[in-house]
Amino acid sequence: MKTYTMESAVANFDELMKDAQEGLTIYIIGSDGREYELILKRMPVNKPRKPGSALGSVKMSDDFDAPLPEFEPYME
């Protein structure tokens, strides 16, 4: 665990990031007295999309494009 003021955090940003990547918890004290915690969050790696992977998962009825009974008065 390391604690920095806002000014020293800005001045030592590279060191801060290196320490966070090594798993250290970093606390930054703001000018208003609030304490902020800098933590490393690993983002999940997105797998490449595979074309056609949803093939067969959508089903349409045979009369999908047939006129709806509610619109018959407008189609006369």
Contacts in CASP RR format, 6 or more apart in sequence:
PFRMAT RR
TARGET T0000
AUTHOR 0000-0000-0000
METHOD contacts of the structure
MODEL  1
MKTYTMESAVANFDELMKDAQEGLTIYIIGSDGREYELILKRMPVNKPRK
PGSALGSVKMSDDFDAPLPEFEPYME
1 24 0 8 1.000
1 25 0 8 1.000
1 26 0 8 1.000
1 27 0 8 1.000
2 16 0 8 1.000
2 19 0 8 1.000
2 24 0 8 1.000
2 25 0 8 1.000
2 26 0 8 1.000
2 27 0 8 1.000
3 26 0 8 1.000
3 27 0 8 1.000
3 28 0 8 1.000
3 29 0 8 1.000
4 12 0 8 1.000
4 16 0 8 1.000
4 26 0 8 1.000
4 27 0 8 1.000
4 28 0 8 1.000
4 29 0 8 1.000
5 28 0 8 1.000
5 29 0 8 1.000
5 30 0 8 1.000
6 28 0 8 1.000
6 29 0 8 1.000
6 30 0 8 1.000
6 31 0 8 1.000
9 16 0 8 1.000
9 26 0 8 1.000
9 28 0 8 1.000
16 26 0 8 1.000
16 38 0 8 1.000
19 26 0 8 1.000
20 26 0 8 1.000
20 38 0 8 1.000
20 39 0 8 1.000
20 40 0 8 1.000
21 40 0 8 1.000
23 40 0 8 1.000
25 37 0 8 1.000
25 38 0 8 1.000
25 39 0 8 1.000
26 37 0 8 1.000
26 38 0 8 1.000
26 39 0 8 1.000
27 35 0 8 1.000
27 36 0 8 1.000
27 37 0 8 1.000
27 38 0 8 1.000
28 35 0 8 1.000
28 36 0 8 1.000
28 37 0 8 1.000
28 38 0 8 1.000
29 35 0 8 1.000
29 36 0 8 1.000
30 36 0 8 1.000
67 75 0 8 1.000
END
